[in-house]
Amino acid sequence: MAELIAASGISKAFPGVRALDQVDFVLKPGEVHALVGENGAGKSTLIKILMGVYRRDSGSFTVKGRDIHDFSPQAAQASGMAAVYQDISLARTLTVGENFFLGHMPTGRWGTIDWTAAYDRCGALLRELGLDDIDPRAPLSSLSVAKQEMVAIAKPVFENADILVFDEPTALLAAEETELLFSIIRRLKAEGKGIIYISHRMEEIFAICDSVTVLKDGRHVRTMPVADTNPDDLVRLMVGRSMEDMYTIKRARPGEVALKVDGLTREPRFRDISFDVRHGEIFGLFGLVGSGRTEIMRAIFGADAFDRGEIHLDGKPVRFTHPSQAIAAGIGFMSEDRKNQSIALPLSVRTNINLAHYPAISPFGVIDRTAERDAARTYVDRLAIKTPSDAVAIRNLSGGNQQKVVLGKNLAAKSRILVCDEPTIGVDVGAKSEIYKIFEKLTEGGVAILMVSSYLPEIMGLADRILVIYEGRPMAIVDRSDFDEEKLVRLASGLQA
């Protein structure tokens, strides 16, 4: 069987970093090939070389038997290659249909755009893929992040690509949407397409992939059939520890109530939400995508208004009309959309760490540069952020290290309550473990953590209690002693446990 991609001895170096060192990789028709490793292992660099974004320093590769010398994203697309990156690379101001036809809109006999044909063809494919609830005429920005992700997944199917790269495609998808994605992948596989699948979720690799290649520190560790390994072995190859160690954190003894929410309502997104979070506690919110979890978090933080209800902070009533008020009161926020809402990509690590801290270190509006540098260095060291310097632009850091900077930003602002929406999204298993240990230290110091996660093993492993949300309404608060995956899924689906 001819190989779709055959890469041999691929190497790539950046200033001060050898990202890839003599890496081999092969993708066959009808194969779903997992590419795994910690952030910084070289996965993204390899994919960007294969997709023509980067030029390799040495090594060779072929696409469908053709030797590749100078390659560009346009050449990759012309070769039948497409990538669905974790950061959705679509035009949010355009409609779904316009995104599908971007650059090649259908035209009528007079050369004008045939909008009816465009939307009809887009709608037909969406229905064929089971995405009936997505309107091809809707602006992409009007869809939830999860629905935008499904549009991004559908687009290369529409373009009939032969080689597809899925980079953390389920990070924001609920179980139902994940299964829909898997059905699309199975269809593509049956058609002889080749798929490179990048995920930090072990169960997905064993559910959908045929082969797996492990990278570590830019080197090829092993390629093997998925059937010949198991999750623990893969994790050990990647990071040198087992999966069961991931969620082993010391639990602090919860103190007084830090945050109390009573009857919080914003129609039609959520209603009658009540819970409390204690100092030293990790309190989880779990629900399917679209259940209102993120909207609840944003309302508490003052990013969105709410209709009625009360919020108490350390026993005192508060109502924030702007996030700056919440920050000043000691509440930190980690958004699920890290790159658009939690960090400033062009700015340095130092500036990002101090973003919420500047009011405290800027007497008379003038930044105290010594305090700025001290804060950055303190949290780079304390959180073990891997960066050549705190002057480096944060866009050059891995996802896990970017998320540590977000944590550092909140800690620099003296947050006593941390609101975390999908805190480990796009973060590898090694960095996840480090973030969990940071949470452990924070709770030992009395910090209260309110956490949303779509990933059941994570929220069950970390939370002391979980509030389950279904279509914007509370189903139950479940104590740790009663955690059960089936029970939580039933509640999140609107069924009684």
Rosetta blueprint (number, residue, H / E / L):
1 M L
2 A L
3 E L
4 L L
5 I E
6 A E
7 A E
8 S E
9 G E
10 I E
11 S E
12 K E
13 A E
14 F E
15 P L
16 G L
17 V E
18 R E
19 A E
20 L E
21 D E
22 Q E
23 V E
24 D E
25 F E
26 V E
27 L E
28 K L
29 P L
30 G L
31 E L
32 V E
33 H E
34 A E
35 L E
36 V E
37 G L
38 E L
39 N L
40 G L
41 A L
42 G L
43 K H
44 S H
45 T H
46 L H
47 I H
48 K H
49 I H
50 L H
51 M L
52 G L
53 V L
54 Y L
55 R L
56 R L
57 D L
58 S E
59 G E
60 S E
61 F E
62 T E
63 V E
64 K L
65 G L
66 R E
67 D E
68 I L
69 H L
70 D L
71 F L
72 S L
73 P H
74 Q H
75 A H
76 A H
77 Q H
78 A H
79 S L
80 G L
81 M E
82 A E
83 A E
84 V E
85 Y L
86 Q L
87 D L
88 I L
89 S L
90 L L
91 A L
92 R L
93 T L
94 L L
95 T E
96 V H
97 G H
98 E H
99 N H
100 F H
101 F L
102 L L
103 G L
104 H L
105 M L
106 P L
107 T E
108 G L
109 R L
110 W L
111 G L
112 T L
113 I E
114 D L
115 W H
116 T H
117 A H
118 A H
119 Y H
120 D H
121 R H
122 C H
123 G H
124 A H
125 L H
126 L H
127 R H
128 E H
129 L L
130 G L
131 L L
132 D L
133 D L
134 I L
135 D L
136 P L
137 R L
138 A L
139 P E
140 L H
141 S H
142 S H
143 L L
144 S L
145 V H
146 A H
147 K H
148 Q H
149 E H
150 M H
151 V H
152 A H
153 I H
154 A H
155 K H
156 P H
157 V H
158 F H
159 E L
160 N L
161 A L
162 D L
163 I E
164 L E
165 V E
166 F E
167 D E
168 E L
169 P L
170 T L
171 A L
172 L L
173 L L
174 A L
175 A H
176 E H
177 E H
178 T H
179 E H
180 L H
181 L H
182 F H
183 S H
184 I H
185 I H
186 R H
187 R H
188 L H
189 K H
190 A H
191 E L
192 G L
193 K L
194 G E
195 I E
196 I E
197 Y E
198 I E
199 S L
200 H L
201 R L
202 M H
203 E H
204 E H
205 I H
206 F H
207 A H
208 I H
209 C L
210 D L
211 S E
212 V E
213 T E
214 V E
215 L E
216 K E
217 D L
218 G L
219 R E
220 H E
221 V E
222 R E
223 T E
224 M E
225 P E
226 V H
227 A H
228 D H
229 T L
230 N L
231 P H
232 D H
233 D H
234 L H
235 V H
236 R H
237 L H
238 M H
239 V H
240 G L
241 R L
242 S L
243 M H
244 E H
245 D H
246 M L
247 Y L
248 T L
249 I L
250 K L
251 R L
252 A L
253 R L
254 P L
255 G L
256 E L
257 V E
258 A E
259 L E
260 K E
261 V E
262 D E
263 G E
264 L E
265 T E
266 R E
267 E L
268 P L
269 R L
270 F E
271 R E
272 D E
273 I E
274 S E
275 F E
276 D E
277 V E
278 R E
279 H L
280 G L
281 E L
282 I E
283 F E
284 G E
285 L E
286 F E
287 G L
288 L L
289 V L
290 G L
291 S L
292 G L
293 R H
294 T H
295 E H
296 I H
297 M H
298 R H
299 A H
300 I H
301 F H
302 G L
303 A L
304 D L
305 A L
306 F L
307 D L
308 R E
309 G E
310 E E
311 I E
312 H E
313 L E
314 D L
315 G L
316 K E
317 P E
318 V E
319 R L
320 F L
321 T L
322 H L
323 P H
324 S H
325 Q H
326 A H
327 I H
328 A H
329 A L
330 G L
331 I E
332 G E
333 F E
334 M E
335 S L
336 E L
337 D L
338 R H
339 K H
340 N H
341 Q H
342 S H
343 I L
344 A L
345 L L
346 P L
347 L L
348 S E
349 V H
350 R H
351 T H
352 N H
353 I H
354 N H
355 L L
356 A L
357 H L
358 Y H
359 P H
360 A H
361 I H
362 S L
363 P H
364 F H
365 G H
366 V L
367 I L
368 D L
369 R H
370 T H
371 A H
372 E H
373 R H
374 D H
375 A H
376 A H
377 R H
378 T H
379 Y H
380 V H
381 D H
382 R H
383 L L
384 A L
385 I L
386 K L
387 T L
388 P L
389 S L
390 D L
391 A L
392 V L
393 A E
394 I H
395 R H
396 N H
397 L L
398 S L
399 G H
400 G H
401 N H
402 Q H
403 Q H
404 K H
405 V H
406 V H
407 L H
408 G H
409 K H
410 N H
411 L H
412 A H
413 A L
414 K L
415 S L
416 R L
417 I E
418 L E
419 V E
420 C E
421 D E
422 E L
423 P L
424 T L
425 I L
426 G L
427 V L
428 D L
429 V H
430 G H
431 A H
432 K H
433 S H
434 E H
435 I H
436 Y H
437 K H
438 I H
439 F H
440 E H
441 K H
442 L H
443 T H
444 E H
445 G L
446 G L
447 V L
448 A E
449 I E
450 L E
451 M E
452 V E
453 S L
454 S L
455 Y L
456 L H
457 P H
458 E H
459 I H
460 M H
461 G H
462 L H
463 A L
464 D L
465 R E
466 I E
467 L E
468 V E
469 I E
470 Y E
471 E L
472 G L
473 R E
474 P E
475 M E
476 A E
477 I E
478 V E
479 D E
480 R H
481 S H
482 D H
483 F L
484 D L
485 E H
486 E H
487 K H
488 L H
489 V H
490 R H
491 L H
492 A H
493 S L
494 G L
495 L L
496 Q L
497 A L
